């Protein structure tokens, strides 16, 4: 990982991307000893409107909390992919849900990876609502932005009581899916 990495998790309201961003930032700060900031924005609709969570992780102090030059774009809708793809540097990673982003963009990006996060959550785990955790597992496996141990601890700290096993399996399923595409 470089000294600083900028990530944007984008999709629609209700997909849990704000929570995923919070978990990622907490993993970096609480368990890996890094610096991190997390910001979020979403449309006026609680569910179905656009939603994004930005996370900056660094070994040094972060002086500006907004992403300016993305290293990673995670897009869980076609609309969010198209809206934010120009913010991703050519050397960055574009990580897409292959079911919800059927039209893979072409451009200067070195790494465009499509994984069926929603499909894995629905078909392998029986709960579509953990697609955000599946995506988080894949993101961590592909980038190494935080350690697997840190992300697992942060997930288990944040998820509702009684869902720890499901979320742990979702995280692992995302990591496994990412290893298959590398």
Secondary structure, 3 states (H helix, E strand, C coil): CCCEEEEEEEEECCCCHHHHHHHHHHHHHHHHCCEEEEEEEECCCCCCCEEEEEEEEECCCCCCCCCCCEEEEEECCHHHHHHHHHHEEEEEEEEEECCCCCCCCCCCCCEEEEECHHHHHHHHCCCHHHHHHHHHHHHHHHHCCCCHHHHHHHHHHHCCCCCHHHHHHHHHHHHHHHHHHC
